[in-house]
Amino acid sequence: MPPDMPSAMTRRMIVGGIVLLVLIAVGVVVFQYFVSNQATPAATVTEESPITNESMPKLNLSSSAFQNNTSIPAHYTCDAESISPPLSISEVPAGTKSFALVMHDPDAPTPGGFTHWVRFNIPPETTLIQEGVEPSGIAGAGSSGKRSYVGPCPPSGNHRYTLTLYALDEMLSLQAGATKTELEKAMAGHIITQTELMGRYTKIQNIK
């Protein structure tokens, strides 16, 4: 055998090394293909990952009568005229076909709180709800059964009164007198976004 010819054992080692490299390369390619073709699961809404207002389009509800998380003037409560406060709507998202408005007291002693105002199918072009005026649309029924605004009248303590405005992608097929619960069921799947304005009130006779 010429001195520059590799031995049979050397040739086998070289061939084995080449085969090993080929197998490693094939394995890498197969692994990358498998990883890149795995289906990415769609995002799901769970109790651990709820959709929050931060993920929704912006909507603004404000009042010239009080700021968010401040006292509601007595003028709008049972200690005085008990008329509805003025409300302004702005930054309405595209695709809004109607608004729904709910005023609720979560601190009321009744189970589930006390609903003071329910209104839905409010026209989407509405930008101002005048003081003491029911907005256009359909009147729902509050906890008292009344189909109009009922002012704050807490039996004791300082209560929160949350005005929630919903921007919806349709007009709702609900009859006048629908309750908050019925409204919420009808709105399911049709809420583009929502926003809240919260005021507080302590009944004058309960202030010591």
C-alpha positions in Angstrom: 0.0 0.0 0.0 1.4 3.4 -0.9 2.4 5.4 2.2 -0.1 8.2 1.3 -3.2 5.9 1.1 -5.3 5.8 4.3 -5.8 2.5 6.0 -9.2 0.7 5.9 -9.8 1.6 9.6 -9.1 5.3 8.8 -11.4 5.2 5.8 -14.2 3.7 8.0 -13.7 6.4 10.6 -13.9 9.1 8.0 -17.1 7.6 6.4 -18.6 7.1 9.9 -17.9 10.7 10.8 -19.5 11.9 7.5 -22.6 9.8 8.2 -22.8 11.2 11.7 -22.7 14.7 10.5 -25.3 14.0 7.9 -27.6 12.5 10.5 -27.1 15.5 12.8 -27.9 17.9 10.0 -31.1 16.0 9.1 -32.2 15.9 12.7 -31.8 19.7 13.0 -33.8 20.3 9.8 -36.6 18.0 10.9 -36.7 19.6 14.4 -36.9 23.1 12.9 -39.7 22.0 10.5 -41.7 20.5 13.4 -41.4 23.6 15.6 -42.2 26.0 12.8 -45.3 24.1 11.8 -46.9 23.8 15.2 -50.3 25.6 15.4 -50.3 28.6 17.5 -53.3 28.4 19.8 -55.8 31.2 19.5 -56.0 33.6 22.5 -58.8 32.7 24.7 -60.6 34.7 27.4 -60.5 33.0 30.8 -61.0 34.1 34.3 -57.2 34.4 34.5 -56.9 36.6 31.4 -60.1 38.7 31.1 -60.6 41.4 28.5 -60.2 44.7 30.3 -61.0 48.2 29.4 -57.4 48.7 28.4 -57.8 46.3 25.5 -61.0 48.1 24.3 -61.4 51.2 22.1 -61.6 54.4 24.1 -65.0 55.9 25.1 -65.5 58.9 27.5 -68.4 59.7 29.8 -68.2 62.8 31.9 -70.4 65.2 33.8 -70.2 69.0 34.4 -71.9 68.4 37.8 -69.2 66.2 39.4 -65.9 64.5 38.7 -65.2 60.8 38.8 -65.0 59.4 42.3 -66.3 62.6 43.9 -69.5 63.5 45.7 -72.7 63.9 43.6 -74.5 67.2 44.4 -77.6 66.8 46.5 -79.6 68.5 43.6 -79.5 65.1 41.8 -80.5 63.0 44.9 -83.6 62.3 47.0 -82.5 65.1 49.4 -83.5 67.6 46.7 -85.0 67.5 43.2 -83.7 64.0 42.3 -83.2 64.9 38.7 -80.6 63.2 36.4 -77.2 64.9 36.1 -75.9 66.3 32.8 -73.7 63.8 30.9 -71.3 64.2 28.0 -70.2 61.5 25.7 -67.1 61.7 23.5 -64.5 59.6 21.8 -67.1 57.3 20.3 -65.5 54.3 18.6 -66.3 53.5 14.9 -69.1 51.0 14.3 -71.2 52.2 17.3 -74.9 51.7 16.5 -76.3 52.5 19.9 -75.5 53.2 23.5 -76.9 51.7 26.7 -76.7 53.5 30.1 -77.0 51.9 33.5 -76.7 53.6 36.9 -76.1 51.2 39.8 -75.4 51.3 43.5 -73.3 48.2 44.4 -73.3 49.3 48.1 -77.1 49.0 48.6 -78.1 46.5 51.2 -80.3 44.5 48.7 -78.7 41.5 47.1 -76.8 42.5 44.0 -77.1 46.2 44.8 -79.7 48.7 43.5 -80.2 49.9 40.0 -81.2 53.5 39.6 -81.4 54.0 35.8 -81.6 51.8 32.7 -81.7 53.2 29.2 -80.8 51.5 25.9 -81.0 52.1 22.1 -79.7 55.6 22.7 -78.8 57.0 19.3 -75.0 56.8 18.5 -74.8 60.4 17.6 -75.8 61.4 21.2 -73.0 63.6 22.7 -75.0 65.3 25.5 -77.7 64.2 27.9 -79.3 67.3 29.4 -79.8 67.7 33.1 -83.2 66.3 34.2 -83.9 64.9 30.7 -84.3 61.3 29.8 -82.1 60.5 26.7 -83.6 59.3 23.5 -84.0 55.6 23.3 -85.9 53.0 25.3 -86.4 53.1 29.0 -85.6 50.1 31.0 -86.7 49.5 34.6 -84.6 50.0 37.7 -84.8 48.1 40.9 -87.8 50.2 42.0 -89.7 49.3 38.9 -89.6 52.9 37.7 -88.7 53.5 34.1 -86.7 56.7 34.6 -83.9 58.1 36.7 -84.1 57.5 40.4 -81.7 59.7 42.4 -79.2 58.4 45.1 -80.9 57.8 48.4 -78.6 55.6 50.6 -80.2 54.4 53.8 -76.9 54.8 55.6 -73.2 55.4 54.9 -71.5 56.7 51.8 -72.5 54.8 48.7 -70.9 54.5 45.2 -73.1 55.2 42.2 -71.6 53.9 39.0 -72.8 55.2 35.6 -71.8 52.7 33.0 -72.0 53.6 29.3 -71.9 50.8 26.7 -71.1 51.4 23.0 -72.9 48.6 21.1 -72.6 47.3 17.5 -76.4 47.1 17.1 -79.8 48.3 18.2 -81.1 45.8 20.8 -84.4 43.9 20.4 -85.6 44.6 23.9 -88.9 45.8 25.1 -89.4 48.9 27.3 -89.1 48.0 31.0 -86.2 45.5 30.5 -84.1 45.1 33.7 -80.4 45.5 34.1 -80.0 41.7 34.0 -82.1 41.4 30.8 -80.1 44.2 29.2 -76.8 42.6 30.1 -77.9 39.3 28.5 -79.0 41.1 25.3 -75.7 43.1 25.1 -73.5 39.9 25.4 -71.3 39.7 22.3 -72.3 43.2 21.1 -70.3 45.5 23.3 -67.6 47.4 21.4 -66.4 49.1 24.5 -67.6 50.6 27.8 -66.7 53.2 30.3 -67.7 54.3 33.8 -68.3 57.5 35.7 -68.6 57.0 39.5 -70.0 59.4 42.0 -70.5 59.1 45.8 -73.3 60.2 48.1 -74.2 60.2 51.8 -77.8 61.2 52.6 -77.9 64.5 54.4 -79.9 63.2 57.4 -77.3 60.6 57.9 -74.4 63.0 58.1 -73.5 63.6 61.8 
